[in-house]
Amino acid sequence: MDLATKVEELIKLTTSLKQELEELRGKDGVNANLDELEKEMAGLKSEINELKYCLMKQNAKILALIHQLPRMRRKTVLGDVDANCPTEVQKKIQDYSKKFPIATIADLEEFEQSMNDNNTTEIVLILERLLFHKGVVRNIGSVLSTQVIMACNLDGMHGKQRLLKYTKFVDALFQAVYVEGYGLKSFHNDLRRGLKIVKNRVFKKRSERNTMKPRRNQLMDSDDEYDSNHCDEYEVDEDDSNQTESTIKIEDSQTICGD
């Protein structure tokens, strides 16, 4: 039994146990049984989370191995999306490509709900094309519109939308930029920096427009830090990103572009 199947079975079992708990709740003489069932449910939830994490790591390793293949070999494994893919796959990729950059939070909600096992592969391939080499630090604007970026931050602080709640979308982003040794913590930091770069760019433009006004009243959260002492933060982040990109290019020359 593969990991994905086991996760699905555990989720079904947990749901069944939850229903049993609801049926038993309120009846006399069943408190001890309820305690046992709740402990069993807690254990199953923990096991599900561990399996999900293992499954994500397994998928990431597979992607890393594919990235390391020479380009011609990758075409054999993945298929040439432009020429050799079946017509229905090409159509799916073309249809999903039109959704980027995602324009509004409502569109992001809809996109998250639309993601499933039948379309995740195509979505990851599209995101890989949008982000490859530049990554989420410098190219998140190709995936999310400025409107969406300004409305959210990673953790949902200060009344903003929590980007991490869109678990399927964020996982697809991670798969699209994954390279060997690139962990979730680094990915989250890069995603946070990418959002901040776009926000700083917007704040800088606002500041330039308002230089003649006596007062400026800007509302921002911890991910939106910006003031006159940080006007050039985008340029600083871009320099840092250039270093990151150079590192990735060196890795690419040894692995991905080995052909």
C-alpha positions in Angstrom: 0.0 0.0 0.0 1.5 3.4 -1.0 1.6 6.4 1.4 -1.2 8.3 -0.4 -3.6 5.4 -0.1 -2.7 4.9 3.6 -3.3 8.6 4.3 -6.8 8.4 2.6 -7.7 5.3 4.6 -6.6 6.9 7.9 -8.6 10.0 7.1 -11.7 7.9 6.5 -11.1 6.0 9.8 -10.7 9.3 11.7 -14.0 10.6 10.2 -15.8 7.4 11.2 -14.5 7.6 14.7 -15.6 11.2 14.9 -19.1 10.2 13.9 -19.1 7.5 16.6 -18.1 10.0 19.2 -20.9 12.3 18.2 -23.4 9.4 18.5 -22.1 8.3 21.9 -21.9 11.8 23.4 -24.6 12.4 25.9 -25.4 8.8 26.6 -25.0 7.4 30.1 -22.1 5.1 31.0 -20.0 5.8 27.9 -17.5 8.4 29.2 -14.7 5.8 29.5 -15.4 4.7 25.9 -15.4 8.3 24.8 -12.0 8.9 26.4 -10.5 5.9 24.7 -12.0 6.9 21.3 -10.7 10.5 21.6 -7.2 9.2 22.4 -7.4 6.9 19.4 -8.5 9.8 17.2 -5.6 12.0 18.5 -3.2 9.2 17.7 -4.6 8.7 14.2 -4.4 12.5 13.5 -0.8 12.5 14.5 -0.1 9.5 12.3 -1.9 11.2 9.4 0.2 14.4 9.8 3.4 12.3 9.8 2.3 10.4 6.7 1.4 13.6 4.9 4.8 15.0 5.7 6.5 11.9 4.5 4.4 11.9 1.3 5.3 15.6 0.6 9.0 14.8 1.2 8.7 11.8 -1.1 7.1 13.9 -3.9 9.8 16.5 -3.4 12.6 14.0 -3.8 11.0 12.7 -7.0 10.9 16.2 -8.4 14.5 16.8 -7.4 15.6 13.6 -9.2 13.7 14.7 -12.3 15.3 18.2 -12.1 18.7 16.6 -12.0 18.2 14.7 -15.3 19.6 16.2 -18.5 17.0 18.1 -20.4 16.4 15.5 -23.1 16.0 12.8 -20.6 13.6 14.9 -18.6 11.5 15.2 -21.8 11.4 11.4 -21.9 10.2 11.2 -18.3 7.8 14.1 -18.1 7.0 14.4 -21.8 7.5 17.5 -24.0 4.6 19.7 -22.8 4.7 21.7 -26.0 4.8 18.9 -28.5 4.5 15.4 -27.2 1.9 15.6 -24.4 -1.6 14.3 -25.1 -4.1 16.9 -26.4 -6.1 16.9 -23.2 -3.0 17.5 -21.1 -2.0 20.4 -23.3 -5.5 21.9 -23.0 -5.4 21.6 -19.2 -2.0 23.3 -19.1 -3.2 26.1 -21.4 -6.4 26.6 -19.4 -4.6 26.8 -16.1 -1.9 29.1 -17.5 -4.6 31.7 -18.1 -5.4 31.8 -14.4 -2.0 33.4 -13.6 -1.3 35.7 -12.0 -4.2 35.0 -9.7 -6.1 38.3 -9.6 -8.1 38.4 -6.4 -8.4 36.6 -3.1 -11.7 35.2 -4.3 -9.9 33.7 -7.3 -7.3 32.2 -5.0 -10.0 30.6 -2.9 -11.6 29.2 -6.1 -8.2 28.0 -7.4 -7.4 26.2 -4.1 -10.8 24.4 -4.1 -10.3 23.4 -7.8 -7.0 21.7 -7.1 -7.1 17.9 -6.9 -5.1 14.8 -7.8 -6.2 15.1 -11.4 -4.7 18.6 -12.0 -1.9 19.1 -9.5 0.8 17.8 -11.9 -0.1 20.2 -14.6 -0.3 23.1 -12.1 3.1 22.3 -10.7 4.5 22.3 -14.3 3.0 25.7 -15.0 4.3 27.1 -11.7 7.8 25.6 -12.4 7.8 27.5 -15.7 6.7 30.7 -14.1 9.2 30.5 -11.2 12.2 28.5 -12.4 15.6 30.1 -11.9 14.0 33.2 -10.3 12.0 31.4 -7.6 9.4 32.9 -5.3 11.7 35.6 -4.0 11.9 37.5 -7.3 9.0 36.2 -9.3 6.0 35.7 -7.0 4.4 38.5 -9.0 4.1 36.1 -11.9 1.8 33.9 -9.8 -0.1 36.3 -7.6 -1.3 39.8 -8.6 -0.2 42.8 -6.6 -3.8 43.1 -5.3 -3.5 39.6 -3.7 0.0 40.1 -2.4 -1.1 43.4 -0.7 -4.1 41.7 0.9 -2.2 38.8 2.5 0.9 37.7 4.4 2.3 34.3 5.2 0.8 33.9 8.7 -2.4 36.1 8.5 -1.2 38.7 11.0 -2.8 42.1 11.5 -6.0 41.3 9.7 -4.4 40.1 6.5 -5.3 36.9 4.7 -3.2 33.9 5.7 -1.5 32.6 2.6 -0.5 29.4 4.4 -4.2 28.4 4.7 -4.2 27.7 1.0 -2.3 24.4 1.6 -2.7 22.8 -1.8 -1.6 26.0 -3.6 1.4 26.6 -1.3 2.4 22.9 -1.6 2.3 23.2 -5.4 4.5 26.3 -5.2 7.0 24.4 -3.0 7.1 21.5 -5.4 7.7 23.9 -8.3 10.8 25.4 -6.8 12.1 22.4 -4.9 15.8 21.5 -5.3 17.7 19.0 -3.2 18.4 20.4 0.3 15.8 23.1 0.0 13.5 22.7 3.1 10.1 24.1 4.0 11.6 26.7 6.4 13.8 28.1 3.6 10.8 28.1 1.2 8.6 30.0 3.7 11.4 32.5 4.3 11.8 33.0 0.5 8.0 33.3 0.0 7.9 35.9 2.8 10.7 37.9 1.2 9.1 37.7 -2.2 5.8 39.2 -0.8 7.8 41.9 1.0 9.7 42.9 -2.1 6.5 43.5 -4.0 5.0 45.4 -1.1 8.0 47.5 -0.7 7.9 48.4 -4.4 4.3 49.5 -4.0 5.1 51.5 -0.8 8.0 53.1 -2.5 5.8 54.3 -5.4 3.3 55.6 -2.9 6.0 57.4 -1.1 7.3 59.0 -4.3 3.8 60.2 -5.2 3.3 61.7 -1.7 6.6 63.4 -1.2 4.9 66.8 -1.4 2.3 66.0 1.2 3.1 67.1 4.8 1.9 63.8 6.4 1.7 60.2 5.2 -0.4 57.7 6.9 0.4 54.1 5.8 -1.1 51.0 7.4 1.2 48.0 7.3 1.9 44.8 9.1 5.1 43.1 10.1 5.6 41.8 6.5 4.8 45.2 5.1 7.6 47.2 7.0 8.4 50.3 5.1 9.6 53.8 5.9 11.9 56.4 4.5 14.9 54.5 5.9 13.9 51.4 3.9 13.1 53.0 0.5 15.9 51.0 -1.0 15.1 47.7 0.7 13.8 46.3 -2.6 17.2 47.0 -4.2 18.9 45.3 -1.2 16.6 42.3 -1.4 17.2 42.2 -5.2 21.0 42.1 -4.6 20.5 39.2 -2.1 18.3 37.5 -4.6 21.0 37.8 -7.3 23.3 35.9 -5.0 20.7 33.3 -4.5 20.0 33.1 -8.2 23.8 32.7 -8.9 23.9 29.8 -6.5 21.0 28.1 -8.1 22.6 28.6 -11.6 25.8 27.0 -10.3 23.7 24.0 -9.1 21.8 24.0 -12.3 25.0 23.8 -14.4 26.0 20.7 -12.4 22.6 19.0 -12.4 19.7 20.2 -14.4 21.5 21.5 -17.4 24.1 18.8 -17.5 23.2 18.1 -21.1 
